[in-house]
Amino acid sequence: MTKKEIREMILKKRLDLDQEKYEEYSQKIVEKLRSQIKKMDFGSIALYYPINKEVDVLPLIGELLKTQKKVYLPKVLGKQMKMGRVKSLDRLVKSKFNIPEPIDEEFSSKIDLYVIPAIAYDFKGYRIGYGGGYYDRYFLQNPKTYLIGVIFNFQLIDSVPTHPNDLQVDLIITEKNEIEMK
């Protein structure tokens, strides 16, 4: 299957996910994610604002904002994506893609930990996103530190068609598994 076919099939499955299961699975994933990041020494973390039934990490963002950690969310500027600092979830504005983004222009590329959504991940940590290439381009220009992919278990596939510049994460967390890349 092509990336486009995989993208369409899995996105439909995710959008059709029953709301109760969506909340239950998201909660399990966030618990595992919380446990993982507690073990890590980090001062800054980049997450994402969930759309189209991506794993709901908003409770974790809310918790992190109450700590001394610096929290960042993606902000799209033209064909580029930057990580903008967030100090409150109230200080976001919808982008042209209708995704809430940081209002402030406080950007950083020195981020210790990234939590990255996807349409699908394979067992080697390669991802299929929406097809815009924003994360791939971002990590060509910025240091790749520790990357955690979060998806529902049905979004885990055997193999993703890859290109040399495709992003690969270090750890994938689903409601059922935690898969560390070797």
Phi and psi restraints in degrees (value plus and minus 20) as a CYANA .aco file:
   2 THR   PHI    -101.4   -61.4
   2 THR   PSI     145.4   185.4
   3 LYS   PHI     -78.3   -38.3
   3 LYS   PSI     -60.4   -20.4
   4 LYS   PHI     -81.4   -41.4
   4 LYS   PSI     -64.1   -24.1
   5 GLU   PHI     -86.2   -46.2
   5 GLU   PSI     -62.6   -22.6
   6 ILE   PHI     -81.5   -41.5
   6 ILE   PSI     -67.3   -27.3
   7 ARG   PHI     -75.3   -35.3
   7 ARG   PSI     -69.5   -29.5
   8 GLU   PHI     -83.5   -43.5
   8 GLU   PSI     -64.4   -24.4
   9 MET   PHI     -85.1   -45.1
   9 MET   PSI     -68.1   -28.1
  10 ILE   PHI     -94.3   -54.3
  10 ILE   PSI     -57.2   -17.2
  11 LEU   PHI     -82.3   -42.3
  11 LEU   PSI     -61.0   -21.0
  12 LYS   PHI     -81.0   -41.0
  12 LYS   PSI     -65.2   -25.2
  13 LYS   PHI     -78.8   -38.8
  13 LYS   PSI     -63.0   -23.0
  14 ARG   PHI     -87.2   -47.2
  14 ARG   PSI     -63.4   -23.4
  15 LEU   PHI     -86.5   -46.5
  15 LEU   PSI     -48.9    -8.9
  16 ASP   PHI    -102.8   -62.8
  16 ASP   PSI     -25.7    14.3
  17 LEU   PHI     -80.3   -40.3
  17 LEU   PSI     107.3   147.3
  18 ASP   PHI     -76.4   -36.4
  18 ASP   PSI     118.0   158.0
  19 GLN   PHI     -77.2   -37.2
  19 GLN   PSI     -59.9   -19.9
  20 GLU   PHI     -83.7   -43.7
  20 GLU   PSI     -65.3   -25.3
  21 LYS   PHI     -85.4   -45.4
  21 LYS   PSI     -60.5   -20.5
  22 TYR   PHI     -75.4   -35.4
  22 TYR   PSI     -68.2   -28.2
  23 GLU   PHI     -87.2   -47.2
  23 GLU   PSI     -62.6   -22.6
  24 GLU   PHI     -83.3   -43.3
  24 GLU   PSI     -69.0   -29.0
  25 TYR   PHI     -84.6   -44.6
  25 TYR   PSI     -62.7   -22.7
  26 SER   PHI     -79.1   -39.1
  26 SER   PSI     -63.8   -23.8
  27 GLN   PHI     -82.1   -42.1
  27 GLN   PSI     -62.4   -22.4
  28 LYS   PHI     -83.7   -43.7
  28 LYS   PSI     -62.1   -22.1
  29 ILE   PHI     -85.3   -45.3
  29 ILE   PSI     -64.1   -24.1
  30 VAL   PHI     -84.3   -44.3
  30 VAL   PSI     -56.3   -16.3
  31 GLU   PHI     -81.9   -41.9
  31 GLU   PSI     -64.4   -24.4
  32 LYS   PHI     -85.7   -45.7
  32 LYS   PSI     -60.9   -20.9
  33 LEU   PHI     -83.7   -43.7
  33 LEU   PSI     -65.2   -25.2
  34 ARG   PHI     -77.8   -37.8
  34 ARG   PSI     -64.5   -24.5
  35 SER   PHI     -83.6   -43.6
  35 SER   PSI     -62.8   -22.8
  36 GLN   PHI     -81.9   -41.9
  36 GLN   PSI     -68.7   -28.7
  37 ILE   PHI     -92.6   -52.6
  37 ILE   PSI     -42.2    -2.2
  38 LYS   PHI     -83.3   -43.3
  38 LYS   PSI     -49.1    -9.1
  39 LYS   PHI     -98.5   -58.5
  39 LYS   PSI     -32.2     7.8
  40 MET   PHI    -120.9   -80.9
  40 MET   PSI     129.4   169.4
  41 ASP   PHI    -117.2   -77.2
  41 ASP   PSI      83.1   123.1
  42 PHE   PHI    -163.2  -123.2
  42 PHE   PSI     129.4   169.4
  43 GLY   PHI    -128.5   -88.5
  43 GLY   PSI     -38.6     1.4
  44 SER   PHI    -160.6  -120.6
  44 SER   PSI     126.5   166.5
  45 ILE   PHI    -163.0  -123.0
  45 ILE   PSI     117.4   157.4
  46 ALA   PHI    -129.2   -89.2
  46 ALA   PSI     110.4   150.4
  47 LEU   PHI    -142.5  -102.5
  47 LEU   PSI    -170.4  -130.4
  48 TYR   PHI    -172.0  -132.0
  48 TYR   PSI     139.5   179.5
  49 TYR   PHI    -113.6   -73.6
  49 TYR   PSI      97.8   137.8
  50 PRO   PHI     -87.9   -47.9
  50 PRO   PSI     112.3   152.3
  51 ILE   PHI    -150.2  -110.2
  51 ILE   PSI     141.5   181.5
  52 ASN   PHI      28.1    68.1
  52 ASN   PSI      23.7    63.7
  53 LYS   PHI      40.2    80.2
  53 LYS   PSI      14.9    54.9
  54 GLU   PHI     -88.1   -48.1
  54 GLU   PSI     139.3   179.3
  55 VAL   PHI     -70.2   -30.2
  55 VAL   PSI     108.3   148.3
  56 ASP   PHI     -99.9   -59.9
  56 ASP   PSI      79.7   119.7
  57 VAL   PHI    -117.9   -77.9
  57 VAL   PSI     -13.8    26.2
  58 LEU   PHI     -78.1   -38.1
  58 LEU   PSI     -59.7   -19.7
  59 PRO   PHI     -79.3   -39.3
  59 PRO   PSI     -60.0   -20.0
  60 LEU   PHI     -87.0   -47.0
  60 LEU   PSI     -62.1   -22.1
  61 ILE   PHI     -78.7   -38.7
  61 ILE   PSI     -65.3   -25.3
  62 GLY   PHI     -77.5   -37.5
  62 GLY   PSI     -63.3   -23.3
  63 GLU   PHI     -85.1   -45.1
  63 GLU   PSI     -65.1   -25.1
  64 LEU   PHI     -84.6   -44.6
  64 LEU   PSI     -52.6   -12.6
  65 LEU   PHI     -85.7   -45.7
  65 LEU   PSI     -40.5    -0.5
  66 LYS   PHI    -107.4   -67.4
  66 LYS   PSI     -20.6    19.4
  67 THR   PHI    -125.6   -85.6
  67 THR   PSI    -194.1  -154.1
  68 GLN   PHI    -104.1   -64.1
  68 GLN   PSI     -21.6    18.4
  69 LYS   PHI     -91.6   -51.6
  69 LYS   PSI     125.5   165.5
  70 LYS   PHI    -108.6   -68.6
  70 LYS   PSI     109.1   149.1
  71 VAL   PHI    -132.3   -92.3
  71 VAL   PSI     114.2   154.2
  72 TYR   PHI    -147.3  -107.3
  72 TYR   PSI     128.5   168.5
  73 LEU   PHI    -149.1  -109.1
  73 LEU   PSI     134.3   174.3
  74 PRO   PHI     -85.6   -45.6
  74 PRO   PSI     124.4   164.4
  75 LYS   PHI    -154.9  -114.9
  75 LYS   PSI     103.4   143.4
  76 VAL   PHI    -111.3   -71.3
  76 VAL   PSI     106.9   146.9
  77 LEU   PHI    -145.4  -105.4
  77 LEU   PSI      80.6   120.6
  78 GLY   PHI      47.1    87.1
  78 GLY   PSI    -145.0  -105.0
  79 LYS   PHI    -112.6   -72.6
  79 LYS   PSI     -22.5    17.5
  80 GLN   PHI    -124.3   -84.3
  80 GLN   PSI     134.9   174.9
  81 MET   PHI    -139.0   -99.0
  81 MET   PSI     116.5   156.5
  82 LYS   PHI    -143.0  -103.0
  82 LYS   PSI     142.9   182.9
  83 MET   PHI    -123.0   -83.0
  83 MET   PSI      95.4   135.4
  84 GLY   PHI    -122.3   -82.3
  84 GLY   PSI     117.9   157.9
  85 ARG   PHI     -88.5   -48.5
  85 ARG   PSI     119.8   159.8
  86 VAL   PHI    -139.4   -99.4
  86 VAL   PSI     109.8   149.8
  87 LYS   PHI    -131.2   -91.2
  87 LYS   PSI     -35.0     5.0
  88 SER   PHI    -179.8  -139.8
  88 SER   PSI     121.1   161.1
  89 LEU   PHI     -89.4   -49.4
  89 LEU   PSI     -31.6     8.4
  90 ASP   PHI     -98.0   -58.0
  90 ASP   PSI     -35.0     5.0
  91 ARG   PHI    -122.2   -82.2
  91 ARG   PSI      30.8    70.8
  92 LEU   PHI    -143.7  -103.7
  92 LEU   PSI     132.4   172.4
  93 VAL   PHI    -154.3  -114.3
  93 VAL   PSI     124.9   164.9
  94 LYS   PHI     -91.8   -51.8
  94 LYS   PSI     116.3   156.3
  95 SER   PHI    -104.1   -64.1
  95 SER   PSI    -197.5  -157.5
  96 LYS   PHI     -83.7   -43.7
  96 LYS   PSI     -41.6    -1.6
  97 PHE   PHI    -110.4   -70.4
  97 PHE   PSI     -13.9    26.1
  98 ASN   PHI      47.9    87.9
  98 ASN   PSI       8.1    48.1
  99 ILE   PHI    -128.0   -88.0
  99 ILE   PSI     106.4   146.4
 100 PRO   PHI     -79.8   -39.8
 100 PRO   PSI     110.5   150.5
 101 GLU   PHI    -149.3  -109.3
 101 GLU   PSI     140.1   180.1
 102 PRO   PHI     -81.1   -41.1
 102 PRO   PSI     120.7   160.7
 103 ILE   PHI     -99.3   -59.3
 103 ILE   PSI     -62.3   -22.3
 104 ASP   PHI     -89.3   -49.3
 104 ASP   PSI     134.8   174.8
 105 GLU   PHI    -120.1   -80.1
 105 GLU   PSI      13.6    53.6
 106 GLU   PHI    -112.7   -72.7
 106 GLU   PSI      76.3   116.3
 107 PHE   PHI    -123.2   -83.2
 107 PHE   PSI     135.2   175.2
 108 SER   PHI    -166.9  -126.9
 108 SER   PSI     127.3   167.3
 109 SER   PHI    -136.5   -96.5
 109 SER   PSI     -15.9    24.1
 110 LYS   PHI    -124.0   -84.0
 110 LYS   PSI      57.4    97.4
 111 ILE   PHI    -135.7   -95.7
 111 ILE   PSI     113.7   153.7
 112 ASP   PHI     -95.5   -55.5
 112 ASP   PSI     -52.3   -12.3
 113 LEU   PHI    -167.2  -127.2
 113 LEU   PSI     116.4   156.4
 114 TYR   PHI    -143.0  -103.0
 114 TYR   PSI     118.8   158.8
 115 VAL   PHI    -134.9   -94.9
 115 VAL   PSI      98.9   138.9
 116 ILE   PHI    -142.8  -102.8
 116 ILE   PSI     105.1   145.1
 117 PRO   PHI    -100.2   -60.2
 117 PRO   PSI     152.6   192.6
 118 ALA   PHI    -183.6  -143.6
 118 ALA   PSI     145.7   185.7
 119 ILE   PHI     -99.1   -59.1
 119 ILE   PSI     -59.9   -19.9
 120 ALA   PHI    -173.8  -133.8
 120 ALA   PSI     132.3   172.3
 121 TYR   PHI    -146.3  -106.3
 121 TYR   PSI     131.7   171.7
 122 ASP   PHI    -124.8   -84.8
 122 ASP   PSI     157.8   197.8
 123 PHE   PHI     -91.3   -51.3
 123 PHE   PSI     -26.6    13.4
 124 LYS   PHI    -118.7   -78.7
 124 LYS   PSI     -21.2    18.8
 125 GLY   PHI      72.0   112.0
 125 GLY   PSI     -11.5    28.5
 126 TYR   PHI    -104.3   -64.3
 126 TYR   PSI     129.0   169.0
 127 ARG   PHI    -142.2  -102.2
 127 ARG   PSI     138.8   178.8
 128 ILE   PHI    -138.8   -98.8
 128 ILE   PSI     101.3   141.3
 129 GLY   PHI    -122.0   -82.0
 129 GLY   PSI    -170.9  -130.9
 130 TYR   PHI    -100.3   -60.3
 130 TYR   PSI     -27.7    12.3
 131 GLY   PHI      84.2   124.2
 131 GLY   PSI     -19.2    20.8
 132 GLY   PHI    -102.7   -62.7
 132 GLY   PSI     -37.8     2.2
 133 GLY   PHI      54.6    94.6
 133 GLY   PSI      -5.1    34.9
 134 TYR   PHI     -82.8   -42.8
 134 TYR   PSI     -67.2   -27.2
 135 TYR   PHI     -85.9   -45.9
 135 TYR   PSI     -61.4   -21.4
 136 ASP   PHI     -78.9   -38.9
 136 ASP   PSI     -67.5   -27.5
 137 ARG   PHI     -85.7   -45.7
 137 ARG   PSI     -59.0   -19.0
 138 TYR   PHI     -78.0   -38.0
 138 TYR   PSI     -67.2   -27.2
 139 PHE   PHI     -99.6   -59.6
 139 PHE   PSI     -28.7    11.3
 140 LEU   PHI     -94.4   -54.4
 140 LEU   PSI     -46.5    -6.5
 141 GLN   PHI    -126.1   -86.1
 141 GLN   PSI     -33.6     6.4
 142 ASN   PHI    -148.0  -108.0
 142 ASN   PSI     133.2   173.2
 143 PRO   PHI     -80.6   -40.6
 143 PRO   PSI     114.5   154.5
 144 LYS   PHI    -110.6   -70.6
 144 LYS   PSI      92.6   132.6
 145 THR   PHI    -117.8   -77.8
 145 THR   PSI    -139.0   -99.0
 146 TYR   PHI    -125.0   -85.0
 146 TYR   PSI     104.1   144.1
 147 LEU   PHI    -135.3   -95.3
 147 LEU   PSI     107.0   147.0
 148 ILE   PHI    -135.6   -95.6
 148 ILE   PSI     104.5   144.5
 149 GLY   PHI    -115.7   -75.7
 149 GLY   PSI     115.6   155.6
 150 VAL   PHI    -142.9  -102.9
 150 VAL   PSI     105.7   145.7
 151 ILE   PHI    -170.8  -130.8
 151 ILE   PSI     149.2   189.2
 152 PHE   PHI    -102.5   -62.5
 152 PHE   PSI     134.0   174.0
 153 ASN   PHI     -76.9   -36.9
 153 ASN   PSI     -54.5   -14.5
 154 PHE   PHI     -90.4   -50.4
 154 PHE   PSI     -29.3    10.7
 155 GLN   PHI    -110.0   -70.0
 155 GLN   PSI     -21.5    18.5
 156 LEU   PHI    -107.4   -67.4
 156 LEU   PSI     102.4   142.4
 157 ILE   PHI    -143.5  -103.5
 157 ILE   PSI     143.2   183.2
 158 ASP   PHI     -82.1   -42.1
 158 ASP   PSI     -65.4   -25.4
 159 SER   PHI    -173.5  -133.5
 159 SER   PSI     117.9   157.9
 160 VAL   PHI    -126.8   -86.8
 160 VAL   PSI     112.5   152.5
 161 PRO   PHI     -81.6   -41.6
 161 PRO   PSI     105.9   145.9
 162 THR   PHI    -137.9   -97.9
 162 THR   PSI     139.2   179.2
 163 HIS   PHI    -143.2  -103.2
 163 HIS   PSI     141.9   181.9
 164 PRO   PHI     -75.4   -35.4
 164 PRO   PSI     -52.2   -12.2
 165 ASN   PHI    -111.9   -71.9
 165 ASN   PSI     -15.0    25.0
 166 ASP   PHI     -88.2   -48.2
 166 ASP   PSI     122.8   162.8
 167 LEU   PHI     -93.8   -53.8
 167 LEU   PSI     119.2   159.2
 168 GLN   PHI    -148.0  -108.0
 168 GLN   PSI     108.7   148.7
 169 VAL   PHI    -110.6   -70.6
 169 VAL   PSI     146.0   186.0
 170 ASP   PHI    -111.0   -71.0
 170 ASP   PSI     -46.0    -6.0
 171 LEU   PHI    -169.0  -129.0
 171 LEU   PSI     119.4   159.4
 172 ILE   PHI    -137.8   -97.8
 172 ILE   PSI     112.6   152.6
 173 ILE   PHI    -139.2   -99.2
 173 ILE   PSI     106.4   146.4
 174 THR   PHI    -141.7  -101.7
 174 THR   PSI     158.4   198.4
 175 GLU   PHI     -87.3   -47.3
 175 GLU   PSI     -38.9     1.1
 176 LYS   PHI    -128.4   -88.4
 176 LYS   PSI     -46.0    -6.0
 177 ASN   PHI    -155.7  -115.7
 177 ASN   PSI     138.4   178.4
 178 GLU   PHI    -149.5  -109.5
 178 GLU   PSI      95.2   135.2
 179 ILE   PHI    -136.2   -96.2
 179 ILE   PSI      93.1   133.1
 180 GLU   PHI    -113.4   -73.4
 180 GLU   PSI     114.7   154.7
 181 MET   PHI     -99.5   -59.5
 181 MET   PSI     122.5   162.5
